[in-house]
Amino acid sequence: MKHSLFFLFICLILTGCLKDDYLKTRNISFLPEELNDGWEIDTATAQHFDMEIFDELLQKIYSYDEFLLVRSVVVVKNGKLVAEIYPRTQEDRTALFQQWSITKSFMSMLTGIALDSGNIRSVSEQAFRYMPEYRRYAYPELLPLTIEECLTMRSGIDYDNSGLEEEEILARVPNDLTRYILERPMKYLPGEVTDYKNSDPQLLVKVISKATKKDLIDFAKDNIFSPLGIEDFLWSRNRDNTPYGGFGLFLTPRAMAKTGQMLLNKGVWKEQRILSEEWIAKASTPKTTINGYEYGYYFWIDSERGIFWAWGARGQFIFVVPEKDLVVVIASDPYGEKETNILEALWIVDMLVEGVVEN
């Protein structure tokens, strides 16, 4: 017993000696590597950024006391990859990160593509026009629900993302995830109150797949991932094979950056149009506010800064800064109680914006 207690005491001492600095490499680097993945590399960072400001950013990100959960910062300037920061390991360059609610922003893009192609006629249409077989499961008050009300988190469905791990809860939903969502009680009338939740983009999974007559993930692959040259991705499904709409997408940091560059370039990547300029403008225009931040169609907006972004839990971000022709991607540890918060992320963006050298 004494030996066991002594061993436990030693383990506690050693554990206490382990500091967060072991999480990060001491080799500070930021120059991108050529991976033949469609990115044009520009290593002349000093031509684009004030290196004194850029160095301050690097010191903070590699610090043993700050930004402990950041795994990647990718910077795109003038359409070229100019910096990649991986403070833990260079292996994060090709690692798939759980995007969490950035998945919602992809749902917005897929809605726009379905609209651009004529599969959906208008965001003012009722969602049940595309899934009439589900009318019988919904409360009568929900039947007028429009696509736009789903895009702005105003379905009125009583659904809570917090608490137990949602994916584990939904994994126990038998047979039909869409029916489960529709049979939830009504908290408000549609369009009445903005209430951030995963139920609304989940309904759009069914709307888009019905409207396009394609599985949502296949539709995303054909219309977003393949045109962007993104081959390495994952999108998880519920046990009934329904793709998740509020979370579930996994991407590499460089794939996240491709998405941001396409949005910055008004829907075009490598001279191929993926999404209409009109949809991006609508999606990134404030329609409501959530937790003090402007919100469009599953995109967050800061009109004062002139930026918009996709935002996933635990610190996943794709920032688009049109005025500076700049895209900033932040990928963080996707699990755990703590996260890279929005204020930390905006600090990184603000530093890069401040450091831009006008050509």
C-alpha positions as CSV (number, residue, x, y, z in Angstrom):
1,M,0.0,0.0,0.0
2,K,2.8,2.4,0.9
3,H,4.5,1.6,-2.4
4,S,1.3,2.4,-4.3
5,L,0.8,5.7,-2.5
6,F,4.5,6.6,-3.2
7,F,4.0,5.8,-6.9
8,L,0.9,7.9,-7.0
9,F,2.6,10.8,-5.3
10,I,5.5,10.6,-7.9
11,C,3.0,10.5,-10.8
12,L,1.2,13.6,-9.4
13,I,4.5,15.5,-9.2
14,L,5.5,14.5,-12.7
15,T,2.0,15.4,-14.0
16,G,2.3,18.8,-12.3
17,C,5.6,19.4,-14.0
18,L,4.2,18.9,-17.5
19,K,3.5,22.3,-18.8
20,D,1.6,23.5,-21.9
21,D,4.9,24.3,-23.6
22,Y,5.2,20.6,-24.4
23,L,2.1,21.0,-26.6
24,K,4.0,23.3,-29.0
25,T,7.1,23.0,-31.1
26,R,10.0,25.3,-30.5
27,N,10.7,25.5,-34.2
28,I,8.9,28.7,-35.4
29,S,8.0,28.5,-39.0
30,F,5.4,30.0,-41.4
31,L,6.4,29.5,-45.0
32,P,3.9,27.3,-46.9
33,E,5.0,24.1,-48.7
34,E,4.1,23.0,-52.2
35,L,1.7,20.1,-52.1
36,N,0.4,20.1,-55.6
37,D,-3.1,20.6,-54.2
38,G,-4.1,23.6,-56.4
39,W,-2.6,26.3,-54.3
40,E,-0.2,28.9,-55.7
41,I,2.5,29.5,-53.2
42,D,4.0,33.0,-52.4
43,T,6.9,33.0,-49.9
44,A,7.6,36.7,-50.3
45,T,5.7,37.4,-47.0
46,A,7.6,40.7,-46.4
47,Q,6.1,42.1,-49.6
48,H,2.6,41.7,-48.2
49,F,3.0,42.2,-44.4
50,D,4.8,44.5,-41.9
51,M,7.2,41.8,-40.6
52,E,7.4,43.5,-37.2
53,I,3.7,43.0,-36.7
54,F,3.8,39.5,-38.3
55,D,6.6,38.5,-35.9
56,E,4.5,39.7,-33.0
57,L,1.7,37.4,-34.2
58,L,4.1,34.5,-34.6
59,Q,5.4,35.0,-31.1
60,K,1.9,35.0,-29.6
61,I,0.8,31.9,-31.5
62,Y,3.9,30.0,-30.6
63,S,3.8,31.3,-27.0
64,Y,3.6,28.7,-24.2
65,D,1.0,30.9,-22.4
66,E,-1.4,32.0,-25.2
67,F,-3.4,30.4,-28.0
68,L,-2.8,27.0,-26.5
69,L,-5.6,25.3,-28.5
70,V,-4.7,26.8,-31.9
71,R,-3.4,24.1,-34.2
72,S,-3.3,26.0,-37.5
73,V,-3.4,29.5,-38.9
74,V,-3.4,29.7,-42.7
75,V,-3.1,33.1,-44.5
76,V,-4.1,33.7,-48.1
77,K,-3.2,37.1,-49.7
78,N,-4.1,38.1,-53.2
79,G,-5.3,34.6,-54.0
80,K,-2.0,33.0,-53.0
81,L,-0.9,31.0,-49.9
82,V,1.5,33.2,-48.1
83,A,1.7,31.7,-44.6
84,E,0.9,28.5,-42.8
85,I,1.5,28.3,-39.0
86,Y,1.3,25.0,-37.3
87,P,2.4,25.5,-33.6
88,R,2.0,21.9,-32.6
89,T,3.2,19.8,-35.5
90,Q,3.6,20.1,-39.3
91,E,1.4,17.0,-39.6
92,D,-1.6,19.3,-38.9
93,R,-1.1,20.6,-42.5
94,T,-2.9,17.5,-43.8
95,A,-5.0,16.6,-40.8
96,L,-8.8,16.6,-41.0
97,F,-10.3,18.9,-38.4
98,Q,-13.9,18.6,-37.2
99,Q,-15.6,21.8,-38.5
100,W,-18.6,21.8,-36.2
101,S,-20.9,24.7,-37.2
102,I,-18.8,25.6,-40.2
103,T,-20.9,22.8,-41.6
104,K,-23.8,25.3,-41.5
105,S,-22.0,27.7,-43.8
106,F,-21.6,24.8,-46.3
107,M,-25.4,24.3,-46.0
108,S,-25.8,27.9,-46.9
109,M,-23.6,27.5,-50.0
110,L,-25.4,24.3,-51.0
111,T,-28.7,26.2,-50.7
112,G,-27.3,28.9,-52.9
113,I,-26.1,26.4,-55.5
114,A,-29.5,24.7,-55.5
115,L,-31.1,28.1,-56.0
116,D,-28.6,29.1,-58.8
117,S,-29.4,25.9,-60.6
118,G,-33.1,26.4,-60.4
119,N,-33.7,23.3,-58.2
120,I,-35.0,25.7,-55.5
121,R,-37.0,28.7,-56.8
122,S,-36.8,31.1,-53.9
123,V,-35.8,31.3,-50.2
124,S,-39.3,32.6,-49.6
125,E,-40.8,29.2,-50.6
126,Q,-42.1,27.0,-47.9
127,A,-39.8,24.2,-46.9
128,F,-42.6,21.6,-47.0
129,R,-43.0,22.2,-50.7
130,Y,-39.9,20.1,-51.1
131,M,-40.8,17.5,-48.5
132,P,-44.6,17.2,-48.5
133,E,-44.5,13.7,-47.1
134,Y,-43.3,15.2,-43.8
135,R,-46.3,17.5,-43.3
136,R,-48.1,14.9,-41.2
137,Y,-45.3,14.9,-38.6
138,A,-45.2,18.7,-38.1
139,Y,-47.3,21.0,-35.8
140,P,-49.7,23.0,-37.9
141,E,-47.9,26.2,-36.8
142,L,-44.8,25.0,-38.5
143,L,-46.2,24.3,-41.9
144,P,-45.7,27.9,-43.3
145,L,-41.9,27.6,-42.4
146,T,-39.8,29.1,-45.2
147,I,-36.3,28.2,-46.4
148,E,-35.1,31.7,-45.4
149,E,-36.5,31.2,-41.8
150,C,-34.4,28.0,-41.6
151,L,-31.3,30.0,-43.0
152,T,-31.7,32.6,-40.2
153,M,-32.4,30.2,-37.3
154,R,-36.1,31.3,-37.0
155,S,-38.0,28.0,-37.3
156,G,-39.4,28.3,-33.8
157,I,-38.7,24.6,-33.1
158,D,-37.8,23.9,-29.5
159,Y,-34.3,22.4,-30.0
160,D,-31.3,22.7,-27.7
161,N,-27.7,22.1,-28.9
162,S,-26.2,22.3,-25.4
163,G,-26.0,19.6,-22.7
164,L,-25.1,16.1,-23.7
165,E,-23.1,15.4,-26.8
166,E,-25.6,16.0,-29.5
167,E,-24.3,13.5,-32.0
168,E,-24.6,10.7,-29.4
169,I,-28.2,11.8,-28.7
170,L,-29.1,11.8,-32.4
171,A,-27.4,8.5,-32.9
172,R,-30.1,7.0,-30.8
173,V,-32.9,8.5,-32.9
174,P,-34.5,5.6,-34.8
175,N,-35.3,5.5,-38.5
176,D,-35.9,9.1,-39.4
177,L,-33.9,12.2,-38.2
178,T,-36.1,14.6,-40.1
179,R,-39.2,13.3,-38.5
180,Y,-37.5,13.6,-35.1
181,I,-36.8,17.3,-35.7
182,L,-40.3,18.0,-36.9
183,E,-41.9,16.3,-34.0
184,R,-40.1,18.5,-31.5
185,P,-42.4,21.0,-29.7
186,M,-42.8,24.5,-31.0
187,K,-41.1,27.2,-28.9
188,Y,-42.0,30.2,-31.2
189,L,-43.9,30.8,-34.4
190,P,-41.8,30.6,-37.5
191,G,-40.0,33.8,-38.2
192,E,-40.8,35.2,-34.8
193,V,-37.5,34.8,-32.9
194,T,-33.9,34.0,-33.8
195,D,-32.8,31.0,-31.8
196,Y,-29.4,29.4,-32.7
197,K,-29.8,25.6,-33.1
198,N,-28.9,22.7,-35.3
199,S,-32.5,21.7,-36.2
200,D,-32.9,24.4,-38.8
201,P,-29.9,23.4,-41.1
202,Q,-30.9,19.8,-40.5
203,L,-34.2,20.5,-42.2
204,L,-32.4,22.0,-45.1
205,V,-30.5,18.7,-45.6
206,K,-33.8,17.1,-46.6
207,V,-35.0,20.2,-48.6
208,I,-31.8,20.3,-50.7
209,S,-31.7,16.5,-51.3
210,K,-35.3,16.4,-52.3
211,A,-35.0,19.5,-54.5
212,T,-31.9,18.2,-56.3
213,K,-32.8,14.5,-56.2
214,K,-29.3,13.8,-54.9
215,D,-27.8,12.7,-51.6
216,L,-26.6,15.9,-49.9
217,I,-23.0,14.8,-49.6
218,D,-22.9,13.7,-53.3
219,F,-24.3,17.1,-54.2
220,A,-21.7,18.8,-52.1
221,K,-18.9,16.7,-53.7
222,D,-20.1,17.5,-57.2
223,N,-20.6,21.2,-56.7
224,I,-18.1,22.3,-54.1
225,F,-15.4,19.8,-53.1
226,S,-14.5,18.5,-56.6
227,P,-14.5,22.0,-58.2
228,L,-12.2,23.2,-55.4
229,G,-9.9,20.1,-55.8
230,I,-10.8,18.9,-52.3
231,E,-10.5,15.1,-52.2
232,D,-9.8,14.6,-48.6
233,F,-12.9,15.3,-46.5
234,L,-15.4,13.6,-44.3
235,W,-19.1,14.4,-43.7
236,S,-20.7,12.2,-41.0
237,R,-24.3,10.8,-41.1
238,N,-26.9,9.8,-38.6
239,R,-27.8,6.2,-38.2
240,D,-30.6,6.6,-40.8
241,N,-27.9,7.6,-43.3
242,T,-29.1,11.3,-43.2
243,P,-26.1,13.7,-43.4
244,Y,-25.8,16.1,-40.5
245,G,-26.6,19.7,-41.3
246,G,-25.5,21.6,-38.3
247,F,-22.1,19.8,-37.8
248,G,-20.3,16.7,-39.1
249,L,-18.0,18.1,-41.8
250,F,-14.2,17.4,-41.5
251,L,-11.7,19.4,-43.6
252,T,-8.0,20.2,-43.7
253,P,-6.9,23.8,-43.0
254,R,-5.8,24.3,-46.6
255,A,-9.2,23.0,-47.8
256,M,-10.9,25.5,-45.4
257,A,-8.7,28.2,-47.0
258,K,-9.8,27.2,-50.5
259,T,-13.4,27.7,-49.4
260,G,-12.6,31.1,-48.0
261,Q,-10.8,32.1,-51.2
262,M,-13.7,31.0,-53.4
263,L,-16.0,33.2,-51.2
264,L,-13.6,36.1,-51.4
265,N,-13.4,35.7,-55.2
266,K,-17.2,36.1,-55.4
267,G,-17.9,32.4,-56.0
268,V,-15.0,31.6,-58.4
269,W,-12.1,29.2,-58.0
270,K,-9.5,28.8,-60.8
271,E,-11.8,30.5,-63.3
272,Q,-14.6,28.1,-62.5
273,R,-17.8,29.5,-61.0
274,I,-19.0,27.5,-58.0
275,L,-21.4,29.9,-56.3
276,S,-23.2,33.0,-57.6
277,E,-21.9,36.4,-56.5
278,E,-25.5,37.3,-55.7
279,W,-25.9,34.5,-53.2
280,I,-22.6,35.3,-51.4
281,A,-23.7,38.9,-51.1
282,K,-27.1,37.9,-49.6
283,A,-25.5,35.3,-47.3
284,S,-23.0,37.7,-45.9
285,T,-25.5,40.6,-45.4
286,P,-26.9,40.9,-41.8
287,K,-30.4,39.5,-41.4
288,T,-30.5,39.2,-37.7
289,T,-28.2,39.1,-34.6
290,I,-27.1,36.2,-32.4
291,N,-25.2,36.7,-29.2
292,G,-24.4,40.3,-30.2
293,Y,-23.0,39.4,-33.6
294,E,-24.6,40.1,-37.0
295,Y,-25.8,37.0,-38.8
296,G,-26.7,36.3,-42.4
297,Y,-27.5,32.9,-44.0
298,Y,-25.3,30.8,-41.7
299,F,-22.5,33.3,-41.9
300,W,-21.3,35.7,-39.2
301,I,-20.6,39.3,-40.1
302,D,-18.8,42.3,-38.6
303,S,-19.9,45.3,-40.7
304,E,-17.6,47.6,-38.9
305,R,-14.6,45.5,-39.7
306,G,-15.9,44.7,-43.2
307,I,-15.5,41.0,-42.7
308,F,-17.6,37.9,-42.6
309,W,-16.8,34.4,-41.5
310,A,-17.8,30.8,-40.9
311,W,-17.5,29.7,-37.2
312,G,-17.3,26.3,-35.7
313,A,-17.2,25.3,-32.0
314,R,-13.9,24.9,-30.2
315,G,-12.2,27.5,-32.4
316,Q,-12.7,26.7,-36.1
317,F,-12.9,29.8,-38.3
318,I,-12.8,30.8,-42.0
319,F,-12.5,34.7,-42.2
320,V,-13.0,36.6,-45.4
321,V,-11.6,40.1,-45.5
322,P,-12.5,41.6,-49.0
323,E,-11.0,45.0,-48.5
324,K,-7.5,43.5,-47.9
325,D,-7.9,40.6,-50.4
326,L,-7.3,38.4,-47.4
327,V,-8.4,35.0,-46.1
328,V,-7.5,33.8,-42.6
329,V,-8.2,30.2,-41.4
330,I,-7.9,29.1,-37.8
331,A,-8.2,25.5,-36.8
332,S,-8.1,24.5,-33.2
333,D,-8.4,21.4,-31.0
334,P,-11.9,20.4,-31.9
335,Y,-12.8,18.6,-28.7
336,G,-12.8,19.5,-25.0
337,E,-14.4,22.0,-22.7
338,K,-12.1,25.0,-23.6
339,E,-11.8,26.6,-27.0
340,T,-10.1,29.3,-29.0
341,N,-12.8,32.0,-28.6
342,I,-14.0,34.6,-31.0
343,L,-12.1,37.4,-29.3
344,E,-8.8,35.5,-29.7
345,A,-9.6,34.8,-33.3
346,L,-10.5,38.4,-34.1
347,W,-7.2,39.5,-32.5
348,I,-5.3,37.3,-35.1
349,V,-7.4,38.7,-37.9
350,D,-6.9,42.3,-36.7
351,M,-3.2,41.8,-36.4
352,L,-3.0,40.5,-40.0
353,V,-5.2,43.3,-41.3
354,E,-3.1,45.9,-39.5
355,G,0.1,44.3,-40.9
356,V,-1.0,44.3,-44.6
357,V,1.4,46.4,-46.7
358,E,-0.6,48.3,-49.3
359,N,1.0,47.6,-52.7
